Amino acid sequence: MSPGLMKMWISLGAIALMFIAVFTIMFSRAKLKGFLRFIFSGFAYLCVIIAGILMILVVFSGPVSE
């Protein structure tokens, strides 16, 4: 697999993590209460942090020379 294609898949994974985080935080704020709400919110924020780190790595790794 070429480096450019690998960077594309990593970026798509980060975008998927952001979507998961959005839907998880919406669900936890609308339907849950108590400790379970805290767990779901923590998972959502963890997804956002991981997605952000992945995006930063992809952007700052520079262009791919083929």
Backbone as CSV, one residue per row, in Angstrom:
resi,resn,N_x,N_y,N_z,CA_x,CA_y,CA_z,C_x,C_y,C_z
1,MET,0.849,-1.173,0.000,0.000,0.000,0.000,0.892,1.233,0.000
2,SER,0.572,2.179,-0.847,1.403,3.377,-0.963,1.202,4.294,0.251
3,PRO,2.195,5.136,0.535,2.070,6.047,1.691,0.886,7.008,1.565
4,GLY,0.605,7.458,0.350,-0.529,8.360,0.161,-1.849,7.691,0.474
5,LEU,-1.982,6.441,0.054,-3.206,5.682,0.330,-3.336,5.395,1.824
6,MET,-2.228,5.128,2.475,-2.257,4.889,3.912,-2.703,6.151,4.666
7,LYS,-2.201,7.317,4.244,-2.622,8.571,4.870,-4.109,8.823,4.652
8,MET,-4.632,8.432,3.485,-6.047,8.600,3.212,-6.882,7.756,4.168
9,TRP,-6.502,6.501,4.384,-7.256,5.626,5.272,-7.192,6.108,6.719
10,ILE,-6.051,6.622,7.126,-5.929,7.163,8.480,-6.840,8.371,8.644
11,SER,-6.893,9.227,7.626,-7.780,10.390,7.675,-9.239,9.977,7.727
12,LEU,-9.619,8.985,6.940,-10.997,8.514,6.965,-11.344,7.891,8.324
13,GLY,-10.398,7.204,8.917,-10.613,6.673,10.262,-10.826,7.773,11.289
14,ALA,-10.062,8.858,11.163,-10.221,9.984,12.072,-11.589,10.647,11.882
15,ILE,-12.032,10.773,10.644,-13.355,11.347,10.372,-14.441,10.452,10.953
16,ALA,-14.281,9.135,10.825,-15.253,8.202,11.399,-15.294,8.328,12.920
17,LEU,-14.134,8.497,13.550,-14.104,8.700,14.997,-14.840,9.977,15.390
18,MET,-14.736,11.019,14.578,-15.454,12.260,14.874,-16.968,12.064,14.781
19,PHE,-17.420,11.316,13.772,-18.852,11.028,13.662,-19.338,10.205,14.855
20,ILE,-18.559,9.209,15.251,-18.920,8.405,16.415,-19.019,9.288,17.656
21,ALA,-18.082,10.212,17.797,-18.093,11.111,18.948,-19.329,12.001,18.947
22,VAL,-19.703,12.524,17.789,-20.878,13.394,17.707,-22.143,12.641,18.102
23,PHE,-22.337,11.459,17.537,-23.551,10.704,17.837,-23.558,10.202,19.287
24,THR,-22.396,9.857,19.816,-22.327,9.404,21.203,-22.647,10.529,22.170
25,ILE,-22.121,11.715,21.927,-22.379,12.830,22.839,-23.826,13.285,22.737
26,MET,-24.409,13.236,21.521,-25.827,13.581,21.378,-26.702,12.578,22.126
27,PHE,-26.392,11.303,22.013,-27.150,10.256,22.710,-27.020,10.395,24.221
28,SER,-25.807,10.636,24.684,-25.602,10.706,26.126,-26.289,11.922,26.741
29,ARG,-26.340,13.026,26.024,-26.993,14.218,26.580,-28.504,14.141,26.494
30,ALA,-29.033,13.426,25.508,-30.481,13.382,25.324,-31.137,12.246,26.115
31,LYS,-30.491,11.096,26.236,-31.165,9.910,26.756,-30.631,9.385,28.084
32,LEU,-29.415,9.718,28.441,-28.808,9.083,29.610,-28.729,10.035,30.799
33,LYS,-28.628,9.450,31.978,-28.441,10.221,33.206,-27.441,9.482,34.099
34,GLY,-26.816,10.240,34.962,-25.945,9.642,35.966,-24.589,9.204,35.434
35,PHE,-24.124,8.107,36.006,-22.765,7.639,35.723,-22.611,7.166,34.281
36,LEU,-23.652,6.562,33.722,-23.589,6.084,32.341,-23.400,7.247,31.358
37,ARG,-24.018,8.379,31.678,-23.839,9.584,30.852,-22.378,10.027,30.882
38,PHE,-21.771,9.963,32.043,-20.364,10.333,32.188,-19.466,9.400,31.375
39,ILE,-19.766,8.105,31.392,-18.970,7.125,30.647,-19.072,7.391,29.140
40,PHE,-20.284,7.591,28.646,-20.468,7.833,27.218,-19.827,9.149,26.790
41,SER,-19.954,10.179,27.608,-19.317,11.463,27.284,-17.800,11.335,27.276
42,GLY,-17.259,10.609,28.229,-15.812,10.394,28.262,-15.321,9.655,27.035
43,PHE,-16.093,8.640,26.610,-15.741,7.913,25.390,-15.775,8.836,24.179
44,ALA,-16.779,9.712,24.101,-16.893,10.640,22.980,-15.711,11.612,22.947
45,TYR,-15.350,12.147,24.104,-14.219,13.080,24.131,-12.901,12.368,23.821
46,LEU,-12.779,11.127,24.229,-11.592,10.345,23.887,-11.507,10.139,22.371
47,CYS,-12.645,9.871,21.729,-12.670,9.726,20.268,-12.229,11.015,19.580
48,VAL,-12.693,12.157,20.092,-12.321,13.437,19.503,-10.822,13.695,19.665
49,ILE,-10.285,13.382,20.820,-8.851,13.595,21.053,-8.017,12.714,20.131
50,ILE,-8.384,11.442,20.002,-7.640,10.532,19.126,-7.746,10.986,17.671
51,ALA,-8.950,11.392,17.251,-9.136,11.872,15.881,-8.297,13.123,15.624
52,GLY,-8.242,14.009,16.579,-7.430,15.218,16.427,-5.949,14.906,16.297
53,ILE,-5.468,13.974,17.107,-4.056,13.588,17.022,-3.759,12.962,15.665
54,LEU,-4.655,12.098,15.192,-4.449,11.473,13.878,-4.420,12.517,12.767
55,MET,-5.327,13.473,12.820,-5.356,14.522,11.790,-4.087,15.371,11.834
56,ILE,-3.637,15.711,13.021,-2.403,16.497,13.132,-1.227,15.722,12.553
57,LEU,-1.147,14.433,12.840,-0.063,13.616,12.290,-0.114,13.565,10.765
58,VAL,-1.309,13.418,10.208,-1.438,13.353,8.752,-1.073,14.693,8.112
59,VAL,-1.557,15.781,8.690,-1.308,17.091,8.081,0.165,17.480,8.177
60,PHE,0.777,17.245,9.328,2.162,17.681,9.503,3.197,16.677,9.009
61,SER,2.765,15.529,8.489,3.731,14.597,7.930,4.183,15.024,6.529
62,GLY,3.504,15.987,5.969,3.931,16.565,4.693,3.416,15.791,3.502
63,PRO,3.740,16.317,2.329,3.279,15.647,1.109,4.012,14.327,0.867
64,VAL,3.359,13.482,0.106,3.915,12.169,-0.209,4.529,12.231,-1.606
65,SER,5.782,11.829,-1.705,6.425,11.809,-3.023,6.303,10.420,-3.605
66,GLU,5.736,10.331,-4.772,5.529,9.030,-5.420,6.549,8.836,-6.510
